């Protein structure tokens, strides 16, 4: 049950609090006051798409918050905890904000969540019906969905099984069609891949090989410069190849000897002598390294360079054909091998798919037949129950028929064409809702269907946005009475412009419009006593101060109480 809703900066509503609670709540107000914004606010809390254009002019963001009383051990509470939210003594708080830039935020039980979670929770808490739902009821899809909801779990489990098989059947059939239709192209692709993989495998490239080859080629290309530089460095370090140049080792040895001679006379010199000795050792090691380097330099690098250049050319040819780099060539080989394996097994795959498609097709036919049988059984019950409800909605001679007919093609919902036909009075021909029902008839049929479905698939809260459209007089009173009866087992919230409907409410809210210059602001107030009588008089005659209208309003409220007793 929705306990309260707060709205800020949504449409024409600046700030409003809607105390709801159990029973039947009627929401009334002048045209343009913002009654529909109340339904829009509920829609936001139930996960509907947000529109920044709905933010009140001049405001940075719109905020909606709803307080629900729910079963702490129920499925909704479990989903809230799964989303990371918490309940406060059985109260669930759901929030939604929209910024002028189009960004939004949803919270469930104090935790930020994806908007989709609001939709999942809302499906179990609220059923919303507006004028667009009445129009949609004219469609065959909506009529089938209504029948399926009435059938409940007996049908929903079977529908789920059927849809799983149907999707698999369609997916396999699609793959089979592609394999057969593209057989020649796939054969050519396989041959091309065979040639490519053979060429790459023959070259046997290794990751990083191109970088290593580049380094080796660079070394061999500059071999003479390397040898000359190393030899000159060796001469300067140790003088091995020259007697005329004072080398580093000789100079270091002389420096060390000079200091050793006078070191006993000054304690600061021995550490310097030791450092020079250490440097001599390091330079001697460097001399050995240079000698080894010179000895290891290739004496015949020409032939190796030629071989390396040929290998580089071979790898570059592969890169030009199969990728932007050598790593991409190797990746192509890995992927191509897997793809080739897939293409080479086409015939086996086609054979397996043909068997699976045939098996699933037979299963689809069987399950669709079972769906039709269940729908047909429930169609008769739905028609009978809704006809009874229409009698209580000032359509005593109306009769509803729900026809389940066979379609030419199978679909995700089965093979049934569901049509709801209305015979408005005795002697009239039954006619499809989509082609003959008036607005008032459609309103009452929708309400009757919803009431009947609620008996099989109870929902805590029903919200009706002008369910009384196109209705007046005695029919409006019957709609109000039926909504009041529904409110005995569920919370009912109705946006209405008819006093005959609002008279049955146990909680009456009025949306007030206040125009200040060019700005329209709306708020919500709870009506009781004389204030409610005045609003009822306005709904009846447009005059809330007329004595006759006030008297009529009192009489209507008294009548509603008596009928709902």
C-alpha positions as CSV (number, residue, x, y, z in Angstrom):
1,X,0.0,0.0,0.0
2,X,1.2,3.5,-0.8
3,X,1.2,5.6,2.4
4,X,2.3,8.9,1.0
5,X,3.8,10.5,-2.1
6,X,5.8,13.8,-2.1
7,X,6.3,15.8,-5.3
8,X,8.6,18.7,-5.9
9,X,9.0,20.8,-9.1
10,X,7.2,18.4,-11.5
11,X,5.1,20.0,-14.2
12,X,2.9,22.7,-12.6
13,X,3.3,21.2,-9.1
14,X,5.8,23.2,-7.1
15,X,5.6,21.2,-3.9
16,X,2.9,18.8,-2.8
17,X,2.3,15.9,-0.4
18,X,-0.3,13.3,-1.1
19,X,-1.5,11.4,2.0
20,X,-3.0,8.2,0.5
21,X,-3.4,5.2,2.9
22,X,-5.9,2.4,2.5
23,X,-9.2,2.4,0.8
24,X,-10.4,4.6,-2.1
25,X,-8.6,7.8,-2.8
26,X,-10.1,10.2,-5.3
27,X,-8.0,13.0,-6.8
28,X,-9.9,15.9,-8.4
29,X,-9.1,19.4,-9.6
30,X,-9.7,21.9,-12.3
31,X,-8.5,21.2,-15.8
32,X,-4.8,22.1,-16.1
33,X,-4.3,22.0,-12.3
34,X,-1.9,19.1,-12.6
35,X,-3.9,16.0,-11.8
36,X,-2.1,14.0,-14.5
37,X,1.2,15.0,-12.9
38,X,0.3,12.9,-9.9
39,X,0.0,9.9,-12.2
40,X,3.3,10.9,-13.9
41,X,5.0,11.1,-10.5
42,X,3.8,7.6,-9.7
43,X,5.0,6.5,-13.1
44,X,8.5,7.8,-12.3
45,X,8.5,5.8,-9.0
46,X,7.5,2.7,-11.0
47,X,10.4,3.0,-13.4
48,X,8.9,4.8,-16.3
49,X,11.1,6.8,-18.6
50,X,12.1,10.3,-17.3
51,X,11.7,13.4,-19.4
52,X,13.6,16.6,-18.4
53,X,10.8,18.6,-20.1
54,X,8.5,17.6,-17.2
55,X,10.6,19.6,-14.7
56,X,8.9,22.8,-13.5
57,X,10.1,25.9,-15.4
58,X,13.0,27.6,-13.7
59,X,13.9,24.6,-11.5
60,X,17.1,22.6,-11.5
61,X,15.5,19.3,-10.8
62,X,12.3,17.4,-10.0
63,X,12.1,15.1,-7.0
64,X,9.4,12.4,-6.3
65,X,9.4,10.2,-3.2
66,X,7.0,7.5,-2.3
67,X,6.4,5.7,1.0
68,X,5.0,2.1,0.8
69,X,3.9,-0.2,3.6
70,X,4.9,-3.7,2.5
71,X,5.3,-7.2,3.9
72,X,8.8,-7.4,5.4
73,X,9.0,-11.1,4.5
74,X,7.4,-10.8,1.1
75,X,8.9,-11.0,-2.4
76,X,9.1,-7.2,-2.8
77,X,11.1,-6.9,0.5
78,X,13.5,-9.7,-0.7
79,X,14.1,-7.8,-4.0
80,X,14.8,-4.6,-2.1
81,X,17.4,-6.3,0.0
82,X,18.9,-7.9,-3.2
83,X,19.3,-4.3,-4.5
84,X,21.1,-3.3,-1.3
85,X,18.1,-1.4,0.2
86,X,16.5,-1.6,3.7
87,X,13.0,-1.3,5.1
88,X,12.2,0.9,8.1
89,X,9.7,-1.0,10.2
90,X,8.0,-2.4,7.1
91,X,8.1,0.9,5.3
92,X,9.8,1.1,1.9
93,X,10.9,4.5,0.6
94,X,11.4,4.8,-3.2
95,X,12.8,8.0,-4.7
96,X,13.5,9.4,-8.1
97,X,15.1,12.7,-9.2
98,X,15.5,14.2,-12.7
99,X,17.9,17.1,-13.5
100,X,17.3,19.7,-16.1
101,X,20.4,18.3,-18.0
102,X,18.6,14.9,-18.3
103,X,20.5,13.0,-15.6
104,X,18.5,11.1,-13.1
105,X,18.9,9.1,-9.9
106,X,16.7,6.3,-8.4
107,X,16.8,5.1,-4.8
108,X,15.2,2.1,-3.2
109,X,15.3,1.7,0.5
110,X,18.1,4.3,0.8
111,X,20.3,2.8,-1.8
112,X,21.0,4.1,-5.3
113,X,19.8,1.5,-7.9
114,X,19.2,1.2,-11.7
115,X,15.8,2.5,-12.8
116,X,15.0,-1.1,-14.0
117,X,14.8,-2.2,-10.3
118,X,11.9,0.3,-9.8
119,X,10.1,-1.4,-12.7
120,X,10.6,-4.9,-11.2
121,X,9.3,-3.8,-7.8
122,X,6.5,-1.7,-9.3
123,X,5.1,-4.7,-11.2
124,X,4.4,-6.4,-7.9
125,X,3.0,-3.3,-6.1
126,X,0.8,-1.3,-8.5
127,X,-1.3,-1.6,-11.6
128,X,-1.8,1.7,-13.5
129,X,-4.6,2.2,-16.0
130,X,-4.9,5.5,-18.0
131,X,-6.8,6.6,-21.0
132,X,-4.0,5.3,-23.2
133,X,-4.6,1.8,-21.7
134,X,-8.3,2.1,-22.8
135,X,-7.2,2.8,-26.3
136,X,-4.7,0.0,-26.2
137,X,-7.4,-2.5,-25.1
138,X,-8.7,-2.2,-28.7
139,X,-5.5,-4.1,-29.9
140,X,-5.4,-7.8,-30.2
141,X,-2.1,-7.9,-28.3
142,X,-3.6,-6.2,-25.2
143,X,-6.7,-8.5,-25.3
144,X,-4.5,-11.6,-25.4
145,X,-2.4,-10.2,-22.5
146,X,-5.6,-9.6,-20.5
147,X,-6.6,-13.2,-21.0
148,X,-3.2,-14.5,-20.1
149,X,-3.2,-12.5,-16.9
150,X,-6.6,-13.9,-16.0
151,X,-5.3,-17.4,-16.6
152,X,-2.5,-16.8,-14.1
153,X,0.2,-19.3,-13.2
154,X,-1.5,-22.2,-14.9
155,X,-0.7,-20.4,-18.2
156,X,2.4,-18.3,-17.4
157,X,4.6,-21.4,-16.7
158,X,3.5,-23.0,-20.0
159,X,4.0,-19.7,-21.9
160,X,7.6,-19.5,-20.4
161,X,8.4,-23.1,-21.6
162,X,6.9,-22.4,-25.0
163,X,8.8,-19.2,-25.5
164,X,12.1,-20.9,-24.6
165,X,11.5,-23.6,-27.2
166,X,10.2,-21.1,-29.7
167,X,13.3,-18.9,-29.4
168,X,15.6,-21.9,-29.7
169,X,13.7,-23.1,-32.7
170,X,13.9,-19.7,-34.5
171,X,17.6,-19.3,-33.7
172,X,18.5,-22.7,-35.0
173,X,16.3,-22.3,-38.1
174,X,18.0,-18.9,-38.8
175,X,21.5,-20.5,-38.4
176,X,20.5,-23.4,-40.7
177,X,19.1,-21.0,-43.3
178,X,22.4,-19.1,-43.3
179,X,24.5,-22.2,-43.6
180,X,22.5,-23.5,-46.5
181,X,22.2,-20.2,-48.3
182,X,25.8,-19.3,-47.9
183,X,27.3,-22.7,-48.6
184,X,29.3,-21.6,-51.7
185,X,30.6,-18.4,-50.0
186,X,31.6,-20.4,-46.9
187,X,33.4,-23.0,-49.0
188,X,35.4,-20.2,-50.7
189,X,36.2,-18.7,-47.4
190,X,37.4,-22.0,-46.1
191,X,39.8,-22.5,-49.1
192,X,41.2,-19.0,-48.7
193,X,41.8,-19.6,-45.0
194,X,43.5,-22.9,-45.8
195,X,46.0,-21.2,-48.1
196,X,46.6,-18.3,-45.7
197,X,47.2,-20.5,-42.7
198,X,49.5,-22.8,-44.7
199,X,51.6,-19.8,-45.7
200,X,51.8,-18.4,-42.2
201,X,52.6,-21.8,-40.7
202,X,55.3,-22.4,-43.2
203,X,57.0,-19.1,-42.2
204,X,56.4,-20.0,-38.5
205,X,56.7,-16.4,-37.2
206,X,57.3,-15.8,-33.5
207,X,56.0,-12.9,-31.4
208,X,58.7,-10.3,-31.0
209,X,60.8,-11.8,-33.8
210,X,60.6,-8.7,-36.0
211,X,62.0,-6.5,-33.2
212,X,64.8,-8.9,-32.5
213,X,65.7,-9.1,-36.2
214,X,65.7,-5.3,-36.4
215,X,68.2,-5.1,-33.6
216,X,70.5,-7.7,-35.1
217,X,70.4,-6.1,-38.6
218,X,71.2,-2.7,-37.1
219,X,74.3,-4.3,-35.3
220,X,75.6,-6.0,-38.4
221,X,75.1,-2.9,-40.6
222,X,77.3,-0.9,-38.3
223,X,79.9,-3.6,-37.6
224,X,83.0,-1.7,-38.7
225,X,82.0,1.4,-36.7
226,X,81.5,-0.8,-33.6
227,X,84.9,-2.5,-34.0
228,X,86.8,0.8,-34.5
229,X,85.2,2.5,-31.5
230,X,85.8,-0.5,-29.3
231,X,89.5,-0.8,-30.3
232,X,90.2,2.9,-29.8
233,X,88.5,2.7,-26.4
234,X,90.6,-0.3,-25.4
235,X,93.8,1.6,-26.4
236,X,92.8,4.6,-24.2
237,X,91.9,2.4,-21.3
238,X,94.9,-0.1,-21.3
239,X,97.2,0.9,-24.1
240,X,97.3,-2.7,-25.4
241,X,97.6,-1.7,-29.1
242,X,99.7,1.5,-28.7
243,X,103.0,2.4,-26.9
244,X,102.8,6.1,-27.6
245,X,99.6,7.1,-25.8
246,X,99.3,7.3,-22.1
247,X,96.5,5.0,-21.2
248,X,94.1,5.3,-18.3
249,X,95.5,2.3,-16.4
250,X,99.1,3.7,-16.5
251,X,98.0,7.1,-15.4
252,X,95.9,5.7,-12.5
253,X,98.9,3.5,-11.4
254,X,101.2,6.4,-11.4
255,X,98.8,8.6,-9.4
256,X,98.4,5.8,-6.9
257,X,102.1,5.3,-6.5
258,X,102.7,9.1,-6.0
259,X,100.2,9.2,-3.2
260,X,101.3,6.0,-1.6
261,X,104.8,7.5,-1.2
262,X,103.6,10.4,1.0
263,X,100.4,8.9,2.5
264,X,102.1,8.0,5.9
265,X,102.5,11.8,6.5
266,X,98.8,12.7,6.2
267,X,95.8,10.5,7.5
268,X,93.5,12.0,4.7
269,X,95.5,10.3,1.9
270,X,95.1,6.6,2.6
271,X,91.4,6.5,1.7
272,X,92.2,8.3,-1.6
273,X,94.9,5.7,-2.3
274,X,92.3,2.9,-1.7
275,X,89.8,4.6,-4.0
276,X,92.4,4.9,-6.8
277,X,93.2,1.2,-6.3
278,X,89.5,0.3,-6.6
279,X,89.2,2.4,-9.8
280,X,92.2,0.6,-11.3
281,X,90.4,-2.7,-10.7
282,X,87.2,-1.5,-12.3
283,X,89.1,-0.1,-15.3
284,X,91.0,-3.4,-15.6
285,X,87.7,-5.2,-15.7
286,X,86.4,-2.8,-18.4
287,X,89.6,-3.4,-20.4
288,X,88.8,-7.2,-20.3
289,X,85.2,-6.6,-21.3
290,X,86.3,-4.5,-24.3
291,X,88.8,-7.2,-25.3
292,X,86.1,-9.9,-25.1
293,X,83.7,-7.7,-27.1
294,X,86.3,-7.2,-29.9
295,X,87.0,-10.8,-30.0
296,X,83.3,-11.7,-30.3
297,X,82.5,-9.3,-33.1
298,X,81.5,-11.2,-36.2
299,X,84.3,-11.5,-38.8
300,X,81.9,-12.5,-41.5
301,X,78.7,-10.5,-40.8
302,X,77.9,-10.0,-44.5
303,X,76.4,-13.4,-45.1
304,X,74.4,-13.3,-41.8
305,X,73.1,-9.8,-42.6
306,X,71.8,-11.1,-46.0
307,X,70.0,-14.0,-44.3
308,X,68.4,-11.7,-41.7
309,X,67.3,-9.3,-44.4
310,X,65.6,-12.2,-46.3
311,X,63.8,-13.2,-43.1
312,X,62.6,-9.7,-42.5
313,X,61.3,-9.5,-46.1
314,X,59.4,-12.8,-45.6
315,X,57.8,-11.5,-42.4
316,X,57.0,-8.1,-43.9
317,X,55.2,-9.8,-46.8
318,X,53.0,-11.6,-44.2
319,X,52.3,-8.3,-42.4
320,X,51.2,-6.7,-45.7
321,X,48.8,-9.5,-46.4
322,X,47.3,-10.5,-43.1
323,X,47.7,-7.6,-40.6
324,X,49.2,-4.3,-39.5
325,X,51.9,-6.0,-37.4
326,X,53.5,-9.4,-36.8
327,X,51.4,-9.9,-33.7
328,X,48.3,-9.3,-35.8
329,X,49.5,-11.9,-38.3
330,X,49.9,-14.5,-35.5
331,X,46.4,-13.5,-34.1
332,X,45.0,-14.0,-37.6
333,X,46.5,-17.5,-37.7
334,X,45.0,-18.4,-34.3
335,X,41.5,-17.0,-35.3
336,X,41.7,-18.4,-38.8
337,X,42.4,-21.9,-37.5
338,X,39.3,-21.8,-35.3
339,X,37.2,-20.4,-38.1
340,X,38.5,-23.0,-40.5
341,X,37.6,-25.7,-38.1
342,X,34.0,-24.3,-37.9
343,X,33.7,-24.0,-41.7
344,X,35.1,-27.5,-42.3
345,X,32.4,-28.9,-40.0
346,X,29.5,-27.2,-41.8
347,X,28.0,-30.4,-43.1
348,X,28.0,-31.9,-39.6
349,X,26.5,-28.7,-38.2
350,X,23.8,-28.6,-40.9
351,X,22.8,-32.2,-40.1
352,X,22.7,-31.6,-36.4
353,X,20.6,-28.4,-36.9
354,X,18.1,-30.1,-39.1
355,X,17.5,-32.7,-36.4
356,X,17.2,-30.0,-33.7
357,X,14.9,-27.8,-35.8
358,X,12.6,-30.7,-36.6
359,X,12.5,-31.7,-32.9
360,X,11.8,-28.2,-31.7
361,X,9.2,-27.5,-34.4
362,X,7.2,-30.6,-33.2
363,X,7.5,-29.4,-29.6
364,X,6.4,-25.8,-30.6
365,X,3.3,-27.3,-32.3
366,X,2.5,-29.4,-29.2
367,X,3.0,-26.6,-26.7
368,X,1.1,-24.1,-28.8
369,X,-1.8,-26.6,-28.8
370,X,-1.7,-26.8,-25.1
371,X,-1.6,-23.0,-24.8
372,X,-4.7,-22.8,-27.0
373,X,-6.5,-25.3,-24.9
374,X,-5.8,-23.4,-21.6
375,X,-6.6,-20.1,-23.2
376,X,-9.9,-21.4,-24.6
377,X,-10.9,-22.7,-21.2
378,X,-10.1,-19.5,-19.4
379,X,-11.7,-17.4,-22.2
380,X,-15.1,-18.8,-21.4
381,X,-14.6,-18.1,-17.7
382,X,-13.3,-14.6,-18.3
383,X,-16.3,-13.8,-20.6
384,X,-18.7,-15.0,-18.0
385,X,-17.1,-13.1,-15.1
386,X,-16.7,-9.8,-17.0
387,X,-20.3,-10.1,-18.2
388,X,-21.4,-10.3,-14.6
389,X,-19.3,-7.2,-13.8
390,X,-20.7,-5.2,-16.6
391,X,-24.2,-5.9,-15.2
392,X,-23.0,-4.1,-12.0
393,X,-21.6,-1.2,-14.1
394,X,-25.0,-0.1,-15.6
395,X,-24.7,-2.5,-18.6
396,X,-27.2,-5.2,-17.5
397,X,-27.9,-6.5,-21.0
398,X,-24.3,-6.4,-22.2
399,X,-22.5,-9.6,-23.0
400,X,-18.8,-10.1,-23.4
401,X,-17.3,-12.9,-25.6
402,X,-13.7,-13.9,-25.7
403,X,-12.8,-15.8,-28.8
404,X,-9.6,-17.8,-29.2
405,X,-8.9,-18.5,-32.9
406,X,-6.1,-20.2,-34.8
407,X,-3.6,-18.0,-36.7
408,X,-1.6,-18.9,-39.8
409,X,1.8,-18.5,-38.2
410,X,3.4,-19.3,-34.9
411,X,4.8,-16.4,-32.8
412,X,6.4,-15.8,-29.5
413,X,2.9,-15.9,-27.8
414,X,1.7,-19.0,-29.6
415,X,-0.7,-19.5,-32.5
416,X,-3.7,-17.9,-30.9
417,X,-5.6,-14.8,-32.1
418,X,-7.6,-13.5,-29.1
419,X,-10.5,-11.2,-29.7
420,X,-12.8,-9.6,-27.2
421,X,-16.3,-9.0,-28.6
422,X,-18.9,-6.9,-26.9
423,X,-22.6,-7.2,-27.4
424,X,-23.8,-3.9,-25.8
425,X,-27.5,-5.0,-25.5
426,X,-29.8,-7.8,-26.4
427,X,-30.4,-8.3,-30.1
428,X,-27.2,-6.4,-31.1
429,X,-24.4,-8.2,-33.0
430,X,-21.3,-8.8,-31.0
431,X,-18.6,-6.4,-32.2
432,X,-14.9,-6.2,-31.7
433,X,-13.8,-3.6,-29.1
434,X,-11.4,-2.2,-31.6
435,X,-14.2,-1.4,-34.1
436,X,-17.3,-0.6,-32.3
437,X,-17.1,0.1,-28.5
438,X,-17.8,3.7,-27.4
439,X,-15.4,5.5,-25.0
440,X,-17.8,4.9,-22.1
441,X,-18.3,1.2,-22.9
442,X,-14.5,0.8,-23.3
443,X,-14.0,2.4,-19.9
444,X,-16.4,0.0,-18.2
445,X,-15.1,-3.1,-20.0
446,X,-11.6,-2.2,-18.9
447,X,-12.6,-1.7,-15.3
448,X,-14.6,-4.9,-15.4
449,X,-11.7,-6.9,-16.8
450,X,-9.3,-5.4,-14.2
451,X,-11.6,-6.3,-11.3
452,X,-12.0,-9.8,-12.6
453,X,-8.3,-10.3,-13.1
454,X,-7.6,-8.9,-9.6
455,X,-9.5,-11.9,-8.2
456,X,-7.0,-14.3,-9.8
457,X,-3.9,-12.1,-9.7
458,X,-4.2,-9.7,-6.7
459,X,-2.2,-6.5,-6.7
460,X,-1.9,-4.2,-3.6
461,X,-2.7,-1.0,-5.4
462,X,-4.8,0.0,-8.5
463,X,-4.4,3.5,-10.0
464,X,-7.0,4.7,-12.6
465,X,-6.5,7.9,-14.6
466,X,-10.0,9.0,-15.7
467,X,-11.4,5.5,-15.9
468,X,-14.7,7.2,-16.1
469,X,-14.0,9.0,-19.5
470,X,-17.1,9.0,-21.7
471,X,-19.4,8.0,-18.8
472,X,-22.0,10.0,-16.8
473,X,-25.2,9.7,-14.9
474,X,-26.1,6.3,-13.4
475,X,-23.2,4.5,-15.2
476,X,-20.8,6.8,-13.4
477,X,-22.4,6.0,-10.0
478,X,-22.0,2.2,-10.8
479,X,-18.3,2.8,-11.6
480,X,-17.8,4.6,-8.4
481,X,-19.6,1.8,-6.5
482,X,-17.5,-0.9,-8.1
483,X,-14.3,1.0,-7.4
484,X,-15.4,1.3,-3.8
485,X,-16.0,-2.5,-3.6
486,X,-12.5,-3.1,-5.1
487,X,-11.0,-0.8,-2.4
488,X,-12.2,-3.3,0.2
489,X,-9.5,-5.7,-0.9
490,X,-6.9,-3.4,-2.4
491,X,-5.8,0.2,-2.4
492,X,-7.6,2.2,-5.1
493,X,-6.4,5.6,-6.4
494,X,-8.6,7.4,-9.0
495,X,-8.0,10.6,-10.9
496,X,-11.5,11.7,-11.9
497,X,-13.6,14.6,-13.0
498,X,-16.9,13.1,-12.0
499,X,-18.6,13.7,-8.6
500,X,-20.5,10.4,-8.9
501,X,-17.1,8.6,-8.7
502,X,-15.5,10.8,-6.2
503,X,-18.5,10.5,-3.8
504,X,-17.5,6.9,-3.0
505,X,-13.9,7.9,-1.9
506,X,-12.8,7.5,1.6
507,X,-10.0,9.9,1.0
508,X,-10.5,12.9,-1.2
509,X,-7.5,15.0,-2.5
510,X,-7.8,18.2,-4.5
511,X,-5.1,19.6,-6.8
512,X,-5.2,23.4,-6.5
513,X,-4.0,25.7,-9.2
514,X,-2.7,29.2,-8.4
515,X,-1.7,31.6,-11.1
516,X,0.7,34.3,-10.1
517,X,1.4,36.5,-13.1
518,X,2.7,34.2,-15.8
519,X,3.6,31.3,-13.5
520,X,1.1,28.5,-12.6
521,X,1.7,26.6,-9.4
522,X,-0.2,23.7,-8.1
523,X,-0.5,22.0,-4.7
524,X,-2.5,19.3,-3.1
525,X,-4.9,19.4,-0.1
526,X,-6.9,16.8,1.7
527,X,-10.6,17.5,1.8
528,X,-13.0,16.9,4.6
529,X,-16.4,18.2,5.7
530,X,-17.6,21.4,4.1
531,X,-14.4,21.6,1.9
532,X,-15.2,18.3,0.4
533,X,-18.9,19.2,-0.1
534,X,-17.8,22.4,-1.9
535,X,-15.5,20.5,-4.2
536,X,-18.2,18.0,-5.0
537,X,-20.6,20.9,-5.8
538,X,-18.0,22.3,-8.2
539,X,-17.6,18.9,-9.9
540,X,-21.4,18.7,-10.3
541,X,-22.2,22.2,-11.5
542,X,-19.0,24.2,-11.7
543,X,-20.3,26.4,-8.8
544,X,-19.0,25.5,-5.4
545,X,-21.2,28.2,-3.6
546,X,-24.5,27.2,-5.2
547,X,-27.0,26.1,-2.5
548,X,-28.6,23.6,-4.9
549,X,-25.3,22.2,-6.0
550,X,-24.2,21.9,-2.3
551,X,-27.4,20.1,-1.4
552,X,-27.0,17.8,-4.4
553,X,-23.4,17.1,-3.3
554,X,-24.5,16.1,0.2
555,X,-27.2,13.9,-1.2
556,X,-24.7,12.2,-3.5
557,X,-22.2,11.5,-0.7
558,X,-25.0,10.1,1.4
559,X,-26.2,7.9,-1.5
560,X,-22.6,6.6,-2.0
561,X,-22.3,5.7,1.6
562,X,-25.5,3.9,1.6
563,X,-24.6,1.9,-1.6
564,X,-21.2,1.0,-0.3
565,X,-22.5,0.0,3.1
